[in-house]
């Protein structure tokens, strides 16, 4: 399997897209940050809140994305559209 190297700008844009899609899905479903926090745990939620507020780097790991997807009742691929 070949790996592609991305520039820091490309990575930043990718993580912004994920954060924006999570925020959009949350709003569409009427799910507050508190709802999400109660479902996936405070540590994960505080990270999402900081990311959405632009206070933290937008770096998600796949395990984190699966927890968020489960809490939002969507497939992980929804974050990449």
N, CA, C and O atoms as CSV, one atom per row, in Angstrom:
chain,resi,resn,atom,element,x,y,z
A,1,UNK,N,N,0.846,-1.170,0.000
A,1,UNK,CA,C,0.000,0.000,0.000
A,1,UNK,C,C,0.894,1.237,0.000
A,1,UNK,O,O,1.821,1.354,0.802
A,2,UNK,N,N,0.601,2.135,-0.897
A,2,UNK,CA,C,1.360,3.374,-0.973
A,2,UNK,C,C,0.729,4.441,-0.079
A,2,UNK,O,O,-0.493,4.519,0.049
A,3,UNK,N,N,1.570,5.245,0.526
A,3,UNK,CA,C,1.089,6.326,1.370
A,3,UNK,C,C,1.358,7.649,0.676
A,3,UNK,O,O,2.381,7.828,0.014
A,4,UNK,N,N,0.425,8.567,0.839
A,4,UNK,CA,C,0.539,9.882,0.225
A,4,UNK,C,C,0.941,10.874,1.309
A,4,UNK,O,O,0.385,10.860,2.407
A,5,UNK,N,N,1.889,11.717,1.005
A,5,UNK,CA,C,2.291,12.764,1.936
A,5,UNK,C,C,1.451,14.003,1.648
A,5,UNK,O,O,1.313,14.420,0.499
A,6,UNK,N,N,0.898,14.579,2.697
A,6,UNK,CA,C,0.101,15.789,2.553
A,6,UNK,C,C,0.820,16.954,3.215
A,6,UNK,O,O,1.542,16.777,4.196
A,7,UNK,N,N,0.617,18.129,2.675
A,7,UNK,CA,C,1.201,19.318,3.282
A,7,UNK,C,C,0.407,19.681,4.533
A,7,UNK,O,O,-0.719,19.215,4.714
A,8,UNK,N,N,0.982,20.498,5.384
A,8,UNK,CA,C,0.269,20.900,6.602
A,8,UNK,C,C,-1.000,21.679,6.257
A,8,UNK,O,O,-1.989,21.602,6.985
A,9,UNK,N,N,-0.978,22.424,5.154
A,9,UNK,CA,C,-2.191,23.146,4.734
A,9,UNK,C,C,-3.290,22.179,4.322
A,9,UNK,O,O,-4.460,22.392,4.638
A,10,UNK,N,N,-2.917,21.113,3.615
A,10,UNK,CA,C,-3.902,20.112,3.201
A,10,UNK,C,C,-4.475,19.385,4.409
A,10,UNK,O,O,-5.676,19.119,4.467
A,11,UNK,N,N,-3.629,19.069,5.361
A,11,UNK,CA,C,-4.088,18.393,6.575
A,11,UNK,C,C,-5.019,19.296,7.368
A,11,UNK,O,O,-6.053,18.849,7.862
A,12,UNK,N,N,-4.656,20.557,7.488
A,12,UNK,CA,C,-5.508,21.521,8.206
A,12,UNK,C,C,-6.872,21.634,7.523
A,12,UNK,O,O,-7.899,21.666,8.200
A,13,UNK,N,N,-6.893,21.694,6.203
A,13,UNK,CA,C,-8.152,21.789,5.469
A,13,UNK,C,C,-9.000,20.531,5.670
A,13,UNK,O,O,-10.221,20.608,5.802
A,14,UNK,N,N,-8.343,19.389,5.691
A,14,UNK,CA,C,-9.024,18.112,5.898
A,14,UNK,C,C,-9.679,18.072,7.276
A,14,UNK,O,O,-10.842,17.685,7.398
A,15,UNK,N,N,-8.947,18.467,8.308
A,15,UNK,CA,C,-9.497,18.452,9.661
A,15,UNK,C,C,-10.589,19.503,9.838
A,15,UNK,O,O,-11.532,19.293,10.600
A,16,UNK,N,N,-10.468,20.628,9.144
A,16,UNK,CA,C,-11.526,21.644,9.189
A,16,UNK,C,C,-12.803,21.100,8.570
A,16,UNK,O,O,-13.897,21.340,9.081
A,17,UNK,N,N,-12.668,20.369,7.473
A,17,UNK,CA,C,-13.824,19.758,6.824
A,17,UNK,C,C,-14.523,18.783,7.781
A,17,UNK,O,O,-15.749,18.785,7.884
A,18,UNK,N,N,-13.746,17.960,8.473
A,18,UNK,CA,C,-14.322,17.007,9.427
A,18,UNK,C,C,-15.067,17.763,10.531
A,18,UNK,O,O,-16.214,17.443,10.842
A,19,UNK,N,N,-14.409,18.768,11.123
A,19,UNK,CA,C,-15.022,19.540,12.209
A,19,UNK,C,C,-16.304,20.231,11.737
A,19,UNK,O,O,-17.308,20.235,12.449
A,20,UNK,N,N,-16.266,20.809,10.545
A,20,UNK,CA,C,-17.446,21.491,10.004
A,20,UNK,C,C,-18.591,20.514,9.782
A,20,UNK,O,O,-19.746,20.835,10.064
A,21,UNK,N,N,-18.275,19.314,9.275
A,21,UNK,CA,C,-19.317,18.322,9.032
A,21,UNK,C,C,-19.914,17.793,10.329
A,21,UNK,O,O,-21.119,17.553,10.407
A,22,UNK,N,N,-19.081,17.609,11.341
A,22,UNK,CA,C,-19.603,17.176,12.644
A,22,UNK,C,C,-20.556,18.239,13.190
A,22,UNK,O,O,-21.644,17.925,13.673
A,23,UNK,N,N,-20.135,19.487,13.106
A,23,UNK,CA,C,-20.954,20.595,13.602
A,23,UNK,C,C,-22.279,20.659,12.834
A,23,UNK,O,O,-23.337,20.848,13.435
A,24,UNK,N,N,-22.221,20.504,11.510
A,24,UNK,CA,C,-23.423,20.553,10.668
A,24,UNK,C,C,-24.387,19.425,11.030
A,24,UNK,O,O,-25.588,19.654,11.173
A,25,UNK,N,N,-23.865,18.216,11.179
A,25,UNK,CA,C,-24.706,17.064,11.523
A,25,UNK,C,C,-25.342,17.266,12.895
A,25,UNK,O,O,-26.521,16.973,13.091
A,26,UNK,N,N,-24.549,17.769,13.843
A,26,UNK,CA,C,-25.068,18.038,15.179
A,26,UNK,C,C,-26.243,19.002,15.124
A,26,UNK,O,O,-27.273,18.779,15.760
A,27,UNK,N,N,-26.081,20.072,14.360
A,27,UNK,CA,C,-27.136,21.085,14.255
A,27,UNK,C,C,-28.374,20.530,13.555
A,27,UNK,O,O,-29.499,20.781,13.986
A,28,UNK,N,N,-28.164,19.768,12.462
A,28,UNK,CA,C,-29.288,19.188,11.726
A,28,UNK,C,C,-30.107,18.250,12.608
A,28,UNK,O,O,-31.332,18.194,12.492
A,29,UNK,N,N,-29.441,17.526,13.473
A,29,UNK,CA,C,-30.120,16.555,14.331
A,29,UNK,C,C,-30.561,17.161,15.663
A,29,UNK,O,O,-31.198,16.491,16.476
A,30,UNK,N,N,-30.217,18.440,15.881
A,30,UNK,CA,C,-30.595,19.099,17.124
A,30,UNK,C,C,-29.880,18.521,18.341
A,30,UNK,O,O,-30.433,18.485,19.440
A,31,UNK,N,N,-28.654,18.074,18.131
A,31,UNK,CA,C,-27.873,17.481,19.209
A,31,UNK,C,C,-26.917,18.537,19.750
A,31,UNK,O,O,-26.075,19.058,19.019
A,32,UNK,N,N,-27.053,18.844,21.021
A,32,UNK,CA,C,-26.195,19.853,21.628
A,32,UNK,C,C,-24.859,19.235,22.013
A,32,UNK,O,O,-24.700,18.014,22.017
A,33,UNK,N,N,-23.908,20.096,22.335
A,33,UNK,CA,C,-22.618,19.600,22.815
A,33,UNK,C,C,-22.815,18.830,24.118
A,33,UNK,O,O,-22.123,17.842,24.366
A,34,UNK,N,N,-23.751,19.271,24.947
A,34,UNK,CA,C,-24.012,18.565,26.207
A,34,UNK,C,C,-24.550,17.161,25.936
A,34,UNK,O,O,-24.127,16.201,26.579
A,35,UNK,N,N,-25.485,17.037,24.984
A,35,UNK,CA,C,-26.004,15.712,24.613
A,35,UNK,C,C,-24.857,14.794,24.205
A,35,UNK,O,O,-24.775,13.645,24.638
A,36,UNK,N,N,-23.979,15.325,23.365
A,36,UNK,CA,C,-22.848,14.546,22.884
A,36,UNK,C,C,-21.912,14.197,24.043
A,36,UNK,O,O,-21.398,13.081,24.123
A,37,UNK,N,N,-21.698,15.156,24.932
A,37,UNK,CA,C,-20.813,14.931,26.076
A,37,UNK,C,C,-21.329,13.790,26.948
A,37,UNK,O,O,-20.554,12.950,27.404
A,38,UNK,N,N,-22.619,13.765,27.171
A,38,UNK,CA,C,-23.199,12.717,28.017
A,38,UNK,C,C,-23.105,11.347,27.351
A,38,UNK,O,O,-23.064,10.321,28.031
A,39,UNK,N,N,-23.071,11.334,26.028
A,39,UNK,CA,C,-23.011,10.074,25.294
A,39,UNK,C,C,-21.591,9.544,25.158
A,39,UNK,O,O,-21.358,8.350,25.347
A,40,UNK,N,N,-20.644,10.410,24.835
A,40,UNK,CA,C,-19.286,9.914,24.551
A,40,UNK,C,C,-18.263,10.241,25.615
A,40,UNK,O,O,-17.115,9.806,25.521
A,41,UNK,N,N,-18.652,10.993,26.618
A,41,UNK,CA,C,-17.726,11.284,27.707
A,41,UNK,C,C,-17.165,12.688,27.644
A,41,UNK,O,O,-16.973,13.244,26.563
A,42,UNK,N,N,-16.906,13.252,28.795
A,42,UNK,CA,C,-16.492,14.648,28.901
A,42,UNK,C,C,-15.186,14.943,28.170
A,42,UNK,O,O,-15.078,15.965,27.492
A,43,UNK,N,N,-14.196,14.066,28.298
A,43,UNK,CA,C,-12.891,14.340,27.690
A,43,UNK,C,C,-13.025,14.505,26.175
A,43,UNK,O,O,-12.497,15.457,25.600
A,44,UNK,N,N,-13.724,13.587,25.543
A,44,UNK,CA,C,-13.920,13.679,24.097
A,44,UNK,C,C,-14.719,14.927,23.737
A,44,UNK,O,O,-14.409,15.609,22.760
A,45,UNK,N,N,-15.739,15.220,24.520
A,45,UNK,CA,C,-16.594,16.356,24.202
A,45,UNK,C,C,-15.857,17.661,24.366
A,45,UNK,O,O,-16.029,18.572,23.556
A,46,UNK,N,N,-15.038,17.775,25.399
A,46,UNK,CA,C,-14.321,19.026,25.578
A,46,UNK,C,C,-13.377,19.258,24.405
A,46,UNK,O,O,-13.144,20.398,24.004
A,47,UNK,N,N,-12.835,18.174,23.855
A,47,UNK,CA,C,-11.980,18.287,22.670
A,47,UNK,C,C,-12.796,18.801,21.488
A,47,UNK,O,O,-12.345,19.691,20.767
A,48,UNK,N,N,-13.986,18.252,21.281
A,48,UNK,CA,C,-14.837,18.692,20.170
A,48,UNK,C,C,-15.204,20.160,20.336
A,48,UNK,O,O,-15.152,20.927,19.375
A,49,UNK,N,N,-15.575,20.555,21.552
A,49,UNK,CA,C,-15.923,21.952,21.810
A,49,UNK,C,C,-14.770,22.881,21.500
A,49,UNK,O,O,-14.962,23.938,20.898
A,50,UNK,N,N,-13.567,22.491,21.909
A,50,UNK,CA,C,-12.388,23.324,21.649
A,50,UNK,C,C,-12.091,23.390,20.157
A,50,UNK,O,O,-11.706,24.441,19.643
A,51,UNK,N,N,-12.267,22.277,19.466
A,51,UNK,CA,C,-12.032,22.256,18.026
A,51,UNK,C,C,-13.031,23.170,17.320
A,51,UNK,O,O,-12.650,23.973,16.468
A,52,UNK,N,N,-14.311,23.045,17.676
A,52,UNK,CA,C,-15.332,23.869,17.037
A,52,UNK,C,C,-15.110,25.352,17.324
A,52,UNK,O,O,-15.429,26.199,16.490
A,53,UNK,N,N,-14.578,25.665,18.476
A,53,UNK,CA,C,-14.323,27.060,18.830
A,53,UNK,C,C,-12.992,27.562,18.270
A,53,UNK,O,O,-12.655,28.738,18.412
A,54,UNK,N,N,-12.242,26.663,17.634
A,54,UNK,CA,C,-10.960,27.041,17.061
A,54,UNK,C,C,-9.857,27.183,18.095
A,54,UNK,O,O,-8.839,27.822,17.832
A,55,UNK,N,N,-10.050,26.589,19.276
A,55,UNK,CA,C,-9.069,26.716,20.349
A,55,UNK,C,C,-8.075,25.563,20.382
A,55,UNK,O,O,-7.099,25.600,21.132
A,56,UNK,N,N,-8.316,24.564,19.589
A,56,UNK,CA,C,-7.443,23.396,19.613
A,56,UNK,C,C,-7.225,22.910,18.187
A,56,UNK,O,O,-8.072,23.100,17.314
A,57,UNK,N,N,-6.084,22.284,17.969
A,57,UNK,CA,C,-5.797,21.721,16.648
A,57,UNK,C,C,-6.891,20.727,16.267
A,57,UNK,O,O,-7.428,20.020,17.119
A,58,UNK,N,N,-7.202,20.684,15.012
A,58,UNK,CA,C,-8.268,19.821,14.530
A,58,UNK,C,C,-7.725,18.439,14.156
A,58,UNK,O,O,-7.762,18.045,12.990
A,59,UNK,N,N,-7.232,17.723,15.136
A,59,UNK,CA,C,-6.679,16.403,14.877
A,59,UNK,C,C,-7.518,15.345,15.573
A,59,UNK,O,O,-7.528,15.245,16.800
A,60,UNK,N,N,-8.212,14.567,14.780
A,60,UNK,CA,C,-9.031,13.486,15.291
A,60,UNK,C,C,-8.312,12.173,15.026
A,60,UNK,O,O,-7.610,12.043,14.023
A,61,UNK,N,N,-8.477,11.205,15.908
A,61,UNK,CA,C,-8.031,9.862,15.556
A,61,UNK,C,C,-9.280,9.065,15.190
A,61,UNK,O,O,-10.397,9.477,15.504
A,62,UNK,N,N,-9.098,7.950,14.542
A,62,UNK,CA,C,-10.240,7.209,14.014
A,62,UNK,C,C,-11.137,6.677,15.125
A,62,UNK,O,O,-12.354,6.607,14.956
A,63,UNK,N,N,-10.554,6.307,16.247
A,63,UNK,CA,C,-11.373,5.834,17.380
A,63,UNK,C,C,-12.303,6.940,17.876
A,63,UNK,O,O,-13.470,6.699,18.183
A,64,UNK,N,N,-11.765,8.151,17.947
A,64,UNK,CA,C,-12.546,9.312,18.360
A,64,UNK,C,C,-13.690,9.548,17.376
A,64,UNK,O,O,-14.821,9.808,17.785
A,65,UNK,N,N,-13.395,9.456,16.077
A,65,UNK,CA,C,-14.433,9.675,15.069
A,65,UNK,C,C,-15.531,8.620,15.151
A,65,UNK,O,O,-16.706,8.933,14.956
A,66,UNK,N,N,-15.160,7.376,15.436
A,66,UNK,CA,C,-16.181,6.332,15.577
A,66,UNK,C,C,-17.097,6.612,16.765
A,66,UNK,O,O,-18.304,6.388,16.675
A,67,UNK,N,N,-16.543,7.101,17.881
A,67,UNK,CA,C,-17.364,7.445,19.050
A,67,UNK,C,C,-18.337,8.571,18.707
A,67,UNK,O,O,-19.512,8.518,19.068
A,68,UNK,N,N,-17.836,9.588,18.008
A,68,UNK,CA,C,-18.689,10.714,17.632
A,68,UNK,C,C,-19.785,10.246,16.670
A,68,UNK,O,O,-20.949,10.616,16.821
A,69,UNK,N,N,-19.405,9.434,15.685
A,69,UNK,CA,C,-20.374,8.931,14.706
A,69,UNK,C,C,-21.474,8.129,15.392
A,69,UNK,O,O,-22.655,8.286,15.082
A,70,UNK,N,N,-21.078,7.277,16.319
A,70,UNK,CA,C,-22.069,6.461,17.039
A,70,UNK,C,C,-23.027,7.363,17.817
A,70,UNK,O,O,-24.237,7.137,17.819
A,71,UNK,N,N,-22.482,8.377,18.473
A,71,UNK,CA,C,-23.313,9.293,19.254
A,71,UNK,C,C,-24.258,10.098,18.361
A,71,UNK,O,O,-25.373,10.422,18.770
A,72,UNK,N,N,-23.817,10.421,17.141
A,72,UNK,CA,C,-24.646,11.189,16.203
A,72,UNK,C,C,-25.530,10.287,15.345
A,72,UNK,O,O,-26.357,10.777,14.576
A,73,UNK,N,N,-25.356,8.970,15.476
A,73,UNK,CA,C,-26.106,7.985,14.696
A,73,UNK,C,C,-25.900,8.184,13.188
A,73,UNK,O,O,-26.851,8.220,12.407
A,74,UNK,N,N,-24.617,8.313,12.812
A,74,UNK,CA,C,-24.248,8.399,11.404
A,74,UNK,C,C,-23.053,7.481,11.167
A,74,UNK,O,O,-22.420,7.008,12.111
A,75,UNK,N,N,-22.757,7.238,9.895
A,75,UNK,CA,C,-21.559,6.503,9.539
A,75,UNK,C,C,-20.385,7.478,9.545
A,75,UNK,O,O,-20.559,8.664,9.263
A,76,UNK,N,N,-19.209,6.987,9.860
A,76,UNK,CA,C,-18.011,7.834,9.888
A,76,UNK,C,C,-17.798,8.549,8.559
A,76,UNK,O,O,-17.307,9.677,8.533
A,77,UNK,N,N,-18.162,7.906,7.465
A,77,UNK,CA,C,-17.959,8.510,6.140
A,77,UNK,C,C,-18.704,9.843,6.007
A,77,UNK,O,O,-18.333,10.665,5.169
A,78,UNK,N,N,-19.741,10.072,6.812
A,78,UNK,CA,C,-20.501,11.334,6.756
A,78,UNK,C,C,-19.605,12.526,7.105
A,78,UNK,O,O,-19.893,13.652,6.698
A,79,UNK,N,N,-18.539,12.295,7.841
A,79,UNK,CA,C,-17.654,13.388,8.235
A,79,UNK,C,C,-16.715,13.812,7.117
A,79,UNK,O,O,-16.067,14.855,7.207
A,80,UNK,N,N,-16.639,13.003,6.059
A,80,UNK,CA,C,-15.671,13.245,4.989
A,80,UNK,C,C,-16.325,13.731,3.700
A,80,UNK,O,O,-15.642,13.884,2.687
A,81,UNK,N,N,-17.617,13.972,3.718
A,81,UNK,CA,C,-18.331,14.379,2.493
A,81,UNK,C,C,-18.183,15.864,2.248
A,81,UNK,O,O,-18.715,16.383,1.267
